[in-house]
Amino acid sequence: MRRFDSFLSADVQSLDPDDLRIAADAFEAALPALDESIPDPHAARQNLARFVIERAFRGERDAARLHAEALDYVRVIRRKSIA
């Protein structure tokens, strides 16, 4: 798993309040897709949060796209947990 400080080498060095709101909204909207079928929901939430933060640090500012990418990431987590 990547360390948080590795995100700081990304394109953006800080997030403004609007960027944080977009990231938080994307994270919160994707959370319901993580259901009880995932063996380690705590780790899945952490990985989802890291994914959203990384995308925000890399410059993603489109709320709809960030939300869609977060949901895609949840699907990947679900497939890995089933396999």
C-alpha angles and dihedrals in degrees: 000000000000121000118241093241088063087070090064091071088064125103098276123051098197141013124228122221093267091051090050091050091051091050093045092049092050091049094047093046091052096047096083089060088065101082136173092276090079108092097218108028093173092058090044091054091049092050091048091050091049090049093052093045092049092051090049091050089050089059106264106154101158105105095202093049093046090050092049091048090049091052090048089052090051089054089054090050090050093049091050092049092052095046 
